[in-house]
Amino acid sequence: GIRDSVAARGLGDVYKRQHYGDYYMNHPEQQNQLRMDVIQTSHAWGLVGYSNWLIYDYYLIPRTPLTDVWVGIYNMGGIGRGGNIGQDDILSFDFERQIGFTEDPIGNDDDYNLNGDRFDYPRAFKIYPPEGYSVDELQWTFEHGQYLNHIDIDMYNFMTSGNKRQPGSDPRGISSIWMAMGPFDLEPGDTLKFRSASLQGTSKDHVRETLDLSLIHISEPTRRY
């Protein structure tokens, strides 16, 4: 849950800070508490040319020793309009750049603006290796189709599977994208920091161009915790 939240606005920058913890949770399907603090900062830009991406930074701070830790991101969301809008969506990955794509083929649940232009553009999510780690020294999972639940062992086995799913659709119609990386061994007081990005574009190539542009114009946040 969210423990505290702060929002501030700068020059073309919207900044939000959220603090999570599981100290108060006792869900019967969970193995036990991780006793980890997670600080998330979200960054958005309102300037023309800067609005095709959102940046999220995560700071993971354990209070007890943890081994074989995996971290990742999950998105569930179809593109289009009407019911079951994700049934025809195509889910795919760029393994080399760690990007997950959701695309809506022409037909079925297309959505148009008042000018008659179709705007069911691809949605994409990028995950970066934590500070101090390279892509090649980590194991990766790129998956779709698993329902998010509270059963820890199911979620852990899914995230750590190492699967690299080829393009396909989610038969449940909810367009699930999973990307995870690990393993990490963490001690109390360590801070594992990683970043993700939400990206938009008119095509996959445009999404990649958006990512390149964001890397040029977004500097490392200076806020420390």
Salt bridges, closest charged atoms under 4 A:
ASP4 OD1 - ARG17 NH1 2.86
ASP4 OD2 - HIS19 ND1 3.08
ASP37 OD1 - ARG3 NH1 2.96
ASP37 OD1 - HIS19 NE2 2.99
ASP37 OD2 - ARG63 NE 2.60
ASP57 OD2 - HIS43 NE2 3.83
ASP57 OD1 - ARG195 NE 2.69
ASP94 OD2 - ARG208 NE 2.99
GLU103 OE1 - LYS204 NZ 3.57
ASP104 OD2 - ARG118 NH2 3.64
ASP110 OD1 - ARG118 NH2 3.08
ASP111 OD1 - ARG81 NE 3.81
ASP120 OD2 - ARG118 NH2 3.84
GLU131 OE2 - LYS193 NZ 3.42
GLU143 OE2 - ARG165 NH2 2.93
ASP170 OD2 - ARG172 NH2 2.73
ASP205 OD1 - ARG208 NH1 3.22
ASP212 OD1 - ARG97 NH2 2.73
GLU220 OE2 - LYS193 NZ 2.24
GLU220 OE1 - ARG195 NH2 3.95
